[in-house]
Amino acid sequence: MRAKAYLVQESNGVWYAKYLNAENQWTKRSLQTRKKAVARIKFGEFLTELNKAEARRVEPIKFGGARDQYLRWVEANKARSWYIKQRQYFESTITPFFDDASYVSSITSRKIEAYAELRKKVVRGTTVNKELAALRKFCRKLVEWRYLPFNPTSNVVDLPDDSQPRIRYLSFQEYEQLLRNAEEMKTLPHFSLGLHFRFLTEYIMLGCNTGLRPTELLHLEGRDVDLPGKRLRVRRKPELGFHPKGYHERDVPLNDHAFYAAASLLEQRAQASDFLFHHRDGSRVRNARESFDTLIKRALLDEVIPYTLRHTFGAWSIKAGIHPRALQKLMGHSTLAVTERYSHVAQDDLAAAVRRIDSFLPNFLPSLDFHSTGSANAPDRTAQQH
């Protein structure tokens, strides 16, 4: 914000700079000249210093109050999932270190680095970097709100990436095993009465064959499905407080399994509900985790959570030869680096992939005579079938 000031000449002929001071009161300072040209130069110099002082002038506020104000802003302007994650960072680690009662002016780059050093003793550097990202966004907003004169995180660098990504995905056999168990569970009393999540089969088929996130699956409505076009749409739904991650809407094609699941859900949809996954009264299913965990135990599988279904789609897509750029769009990843986490699953298939080139080549090989040295004579004219 620029300082409010203007040039004025008093009755004695002396020029003054009249300006609004820190107490929001008009005051004046003599420029000690009666010459207008000189007064303009001195006023320009004064105005520059005044603007610098204005930039440094901030409103004192304690950390706890600033944090609460920031989280309210996040909740009102960002996706619900992102708000929950930010609140978790502040409540669990950031606030205990920086102290509710301290003033935000005590947040310095060195203090932030000390926080990172302390956290690194407990968690991986990649986790610390996520917390630092939350602090950066927080401090950036405080500067905008004039609670800080500058962003103390601007010179703080991230810790080295020490993550060890291990993506759990289903094999085709495990997928079939889950579907069989999901069908068997429909006959159990609690499930047949609708006291548990009734759409486990469709949930698994859609998750593994579209790559939708669990929250995206549970927000699907009938209008999102285009059966004739064999695709579905992941869209923003601000009326439900739902936005796809990164606010990226996308279209996802349906293969046969996903098409079957979507058609089945539409056929079973209650008259009173727009949601594909709903309770008997038509209300949206908000969490399928309890029923899903029951299914995983029955199927005797380890380390499988709802997000595993999305990872399965990513891994299967890479195995099927889908280009990472195309997969990035299908899964709604913000960067290609995220998509490339699935590339490792194709390493074992590289030899098979190279051998698949044979299917495009002519069905003959020239006969070659090899000497003991390993060199080859010129090929003869006879074709050798293989």
N, C-alpha and C positions, 0 to 999 in steps of 0.2 A: 504494500500500500504506500502510495507516495504521500509525502508530507504536504500539509496545506499551508501555503505562504504566498505573499505577494509583496511587491515593491511600492513604497509610498514616500512622498516628500512632505515633511512637516512645514509649518508656517515659517520656521526659522531658516528654511532652505536646505536643511540637512536631510539626506535620504536614509530611510529605515527599512528593515525587513520585518514585516508583520507576519506572525506565524502562530499556529496552534501548538501549544506546548504539551508535555506529557500528561498534565492534569486536565487536558482538553479545554484550556483557557487561552484566549488570544493575548499575545504579548508582542513586544517589538524589541529590535536590537538596532542600534545605530550603526550605519555603515561608514560614518565619519568622513563624509564627502558631500559637497554640494554639486558636484559634476555628475550629470546623468549617465554619461558613458562609463565613468569609473564605478558608479553605483551599480550598474548592470553587471559588470564583471564581478564585483564583490558579492552581489546578490546570488549570482550563479554559483560561486564558491561556497557561500553559506548554505544554499539550497542542497548542494551535493552532500555536505556534512550532515545537514538535517535529515536527508533521506537515509543516510547510513545509520544515524541514530534511531530513526523510525523503524528501520529494518531490525535493529537489535532490541527494540522495545517489545517485550512479551508480557503476557498476563501470567502471574504466578498461579500454579495449580499443583496439587499433590498427585502422586502417581495413581493412587486408587481412584480418584475422581476422573482423571484423564482416561484411565483404562475403561471405566464404566461407560463413559461417554463414547469412546471409540467402539466398544463392543455393541452398544446400541445402534451406532451408525452402520456397523457391519451387518447386524441382524436385519436392518431395514433396507439395505442396499445390495447385499450379496446373497449368494445361494445359501440355503439352510445348512447344508453339509459343511460348507466352508466356514460359516459362523461357528458351528459346533467345534470344529477343529481349532479355530483361533481361540475360542473361550477355553478349551482344554489346555492349550499351551500356556495361557496366562494364569489360569488357576493352579495348575500343577507345578510349574517350575519358574516362570518369569516373575510373577508377583512375589513369591517368597524371597527371591533374591534381591529384587529392587526395592521392596518394602512399600506397602500402601501409604504410609505416613510421610515418606520422603517426597521432596519436590521434583518435578520432572527435569528441572534444571541440573539435577545431580546425575542425570544420565549422560555419561561421557563415553567416548570411544574406548578408553582404557577399561572402564567398568564393564562395557559390553564384552570386550575381549576376555576379561576375568570371568565373566559368566560362561563364555564358551569353553574356557579352560577347565572350569569346574564341572561342567556338564559332560565334557569329553571323558572324564574319569568314570562316568556312569553308563553312557550310551555311545553309540557309533557317531562318527563325525557327520554322516548324512542326516541323522536325526537332529543333531545340533544345528545343522544348516537350515533345516525347516523351521526351527525355533528362531534362528536369526532372521529368516525371511519374515516371520511374523513381527519381530521387533522393527524391521526396516519399514514395513507398511504402517505400523503404529507411529513411529517417529516422523514419517513423512506426513501423516495426517496432523500431527501436533504442530509441525512447522506451518502447515496450511492454516490451522486454527490459531496461529500466533501464540502457542504455548511454549514453543522452542524457537530460538533465533536461527538455528540451522540444524541439519540432520546429523546427529552424532554417529549414525551407522554408515555414513558415506565412505569412510576410510576403513571400515571393518571388512576383512576378506573372509570368505568361506573356508572351512576346514577341508582338508583333502577328502575326496570321495573314497570311503572305505567300505562301501556296501558290498554285500555278497548276494546278488540276486539269485534266488532259487524259485523258479515258478513251478508250482504244482498244477498239473493238468491231468485230465482223465484219459486213459487209453480207451480204445474202441471197446475193449472187453469190459472195462469198468463202467463205461457209459451204458452198455446193454445191461449190466448187472444192476445198476441204479434204476433203470426203467422197469425191470422185472420186479424189483423190490417195491417200487412206488406203486405198481399195479396191485401187488399183493396187499399193501397197506390199506388200500381202499376198502377191503373187506373187514378190517378191524373195527370194532364197535365205535370207538371215539371218532374215527375218520368217516365211517359210513353215516354217522349222525351229524357230520359237519362241525364237530367240536374242534377239529384241527384244520390246518390248511389242506384244502381238498384238491388242489391242482398241482401236486408235486410232479406228475408226469410231464405236463405241459410246461411247467416252470423249468425243468431240466432240459427239455428239448429246445425250448426257445433260448435259454441261456447259453447252451453249448453250440447252437447253430446260428446265433445272431451276434453274440458278444456283448449284449446289453449289460450294463451294470445292474446289480440287484435293485437299486432304487428306480432305475429306468424301467425295469420289468414291472414293478409294482405300481407304476404310474401310467401304464398303458391303458388306453381307452379304445372303444370300438372304432372311433373316427381315425385312430392312428394306423389302422390295418387296411391295406388295399389288397384283398384276396385276388381279384382278377389280374392286378399288376404284379402279384407275388412280391410284395414289399411292405414294410412298415416304416413309420415315421417317428423319430424321437424328437419331440418338440418341447418348447418352453410352455409352462403352465403356471404363470404367476398367480393365478387365482387359487392354486393349490400350494403356493410357495415352493414350486419345483422348477429348477432349471437344469438342463444337462450340464455336465462339468465343462467349465470354460464357456458356457452359454452357446455351445456349438450344436445347432440342430443338424440332423442328418437322416438320410434315407438308407435303409438296410434291406437288401434283397432277401427273399425267403427261399431256402432250399426245400426239398420235399419234407424233411422232418419238421422244420420250422413252420412250413405251410400247414401241415397236419395239426400241429399244436395250436396255431392261431385260429384255424377253422374250428377246432374242438372247443376252444375258449369262447368263440363267438356263439357257437351253438348252445353252450351252457350258460351264457350270460343271463343274469336275472333281469327281469323287466324293469326293476327299479334302479338299475345300476348302469353306469357308462363304463365301469372298470372291467377289464378282463379278469383280474384277480380280485375277487370280492367275497365277502361273507354272505351268509344266507339272507341277511336283511338288505343286501346291496351295497353296504359300506365297503370302502377300499381296504384291502389287506395291507397293513402297514409294516408287518414283520413276519416273515415265514421261517425264521431261523430255528425256532423250537421244533417244528415239524421236520425241517430239513435235517437237523442234527439227529433226530430219531431215525430217519431214513438212513443216514450215513452209518449209524451204529448197526442197524439191521444188515446193511450191505457189507459190514466188516471192512470198511475203508478207513484209511488214516489221512489226517491233514487235509481234509476236504471241507471247504466252507462255501457259502453261496458264490463268493467271488471266483472260486475255482472254475465255475462254469464259463465265466468270461475268459479266463486264461486258457481254457480248453479250446474255445473258438480261435483264439490267437494262435495257439500251437498247431491246431489242425489246419488252419489256413496257410501257415508257412509250409507245413508238410505237403499241402496240396499244390504248392507252387505259386500262391498269390503273392504279388510283389509287395514289399513292405510299404511302399507309398499308398497302394490301394488299401492295404489293411489299416493303415493310419486313418484313412477317411472312414472306413467301415466301423472302426472302434471308437472314433471320436477322440483320438490322441492329439494333444496340443503340439507335440514335436515328434519327429521321426525317431529320435533317440529312445523314446518310451516304447515305440513299436519294436525296435530292434532287440528288446529284451527277449523276444520270442525266437530270434534268429538261431539261437544255439540249438533248438530242438531239431533243426534240419541238418546239423553236422553229420549225424550218423547216416543220413540219406544221401550224402554227396556222391558216393560211388554209384549208388542206384540211379541217381539223377543223371550222371554222366552216361551210364549204360543205356538210359532211355533214349539217348541220341541215336542209338542203333536203329530204333524203330522208324526213323526218318530216312535212313540210308538205303541205297540199293541192296538187294538181297544177294550180293556176291562179293568175293574178295579175290584179288589176283594172287596166284600161288607164288610163294617166295622160297628160294633156296638159301639157307643160312649155313655159312661155314663155321668152323669151330671158334673163329675169332668173334663171331657174333655179327659180322658184316653181312649184308644181303646183296646177292646178284640182282641184276635187272630182272624184273618180273617177266615170266613167260606170257604167252598170249591166251593161255587157257584160263577160264574162269572157274573158281572153286565156290560151289554153293555152300552156304552155311545155314 
